[in-house]
């Protein structure tokens, strides 16, 4: 498994050097260009807006409970999460993917949900490497401290 992971990392590094990334959509490998930080300014702003709109209901429920997660009305929170998970969140993910890599949109009709999720995560990894590195290091620190997120 470690060998497979290393091969994937090597492939991603090679693609980064070439300025492309490959994802699978509609059952086939599709390439898209890796953009410079300058070229992704509007993309990053739009993703911030999208994520903010998705997080707002959760934040409001947390604040209504005065920051005490035990006081959160779970039925109300569940009612807020369902539209996010099944509708708005999926649409935001699609919007984000097509905004970064519009050349991939033509394959939307034949793509599966798993393919779209994998492609969107690939774009997020490219566009927000700092967030990814901080997340990985945080998980590593928590793991060493004996705290599991699973």
N, C-alpha and C positions, 0 to 999 in steps of 0.2 A: 504494500500500500504506500509506503514511503517513497518507493521508486516511482510509482505512478504519479504521485503528487509532485515529485521533482520534475518529471517529464512535462507535466502541465505548467509548472512554474517556468521551466525553460522555454516552452512554447510561447507563453504569455510575454516573457521578456524579449524573445525574438520578434514577436509581433509588434511590441512597443517600439523597438528599434526601427522597424520597418514603417511604423506609423499607422498600423492597421490592427484590428481585432477581429476575431472570427467567432461567430455565434451560430447556433443552429435555429433556424426558423423554417417552418413548413417542411421539416424533415431533412433539410439540406444545410450545409455550411454556407454562411453568408458573411462577407467581409464588410466592415465599415471603418471609416477613417477616424483615427484618434486626433482630436482637436487640441489646439494650444489653449493655454489658460486664457489668453486674450480673446480667442474665438468663442469661449464658453461663458463669457460674462453674463449674457442674457439668459442662457440656459441655467446657470447657477442661481440667478435671481428668481427665475420662474419656479425652479425646484423648491427654493426657500418658501415661496408663496404657497405652492401646492402642499408642502409638508406642514406649513403653518395652519392652513385651512383644515387639514386632517387631524392635527393635534389639538386644535382649539376646543372641541367638545370634551376631550379627555382632560385637558387642563381645567376647563370650567367645572367639571365634576369634582376634580381634586380640590379646587379652591372652595367650592361650595361646602365640601367636607372639612374645610379649614386645615387642609394638609394631612388629615388623619385618614389613612387609607381604610381603616376599620369602619369609618363613618360614611364611606361612599355608598350611595344607593346603588347596589349591584344590578338591580333590575333596570334602573334608568341607564346605568353605564352600559349594560348589555344592549339595550335598545339603541344607544348611540353607536356602539361598535359594529353592529350588524350592517348598517348602510355603508360604513367605512370599509369593512372587509369585503362585502359583496358588490359594492357599487362604486362609490366615490374613490376609494383607495385603488381599486383596479384601474379606473379611468385615469387617475392621477399618474399611476405607474406607466400606463400606455402613453399618456401625453408626454411624460418625461423622456421615455425611450424615443419616441418619434421626433421630439424636439432636438435631441442630441444627434440622432442618426436617422434623418428623414429618408435616407436611401433604403432603409429597412422596412418602411411602412407598406410597401407594395406586397410584402410577404405576410401581412397581418391576417388575412383571410384564412390561410392554410396553417397558421401557427397554433400550437397548443398552448395552454396556460402555463405549463412548466417551461416551455421554450421561451415564452415572453418573460416570465419571471427571471430565468437564467440570464437572458439578454439584458434586462433592466439592471440586474445586480452587477453585471459586467460593466455597464455604462457607469453606474454609481462608483464602482471601484476605480475606474479610470478618472472620472471627474472629481472625485472627492478622496484622494489618497490619504490626506491627513486624517479624515474621519475614520477611514479604514484602519490606519496604523494605530490610532488612539484606541479604537475598539478592540483590536487584537491584543494590544498591550494590556488593556484593562482586563480582558478575559484571562490573559496569562497571569496577571497579578492575583486576580481573584482565585484562580485555580491553585496557585502556589500557596494561597492562604487557606486552602481547603474549602472554598466556596464554589459550588457548582451551579451553573445556570440551566442545567437540564433536569 
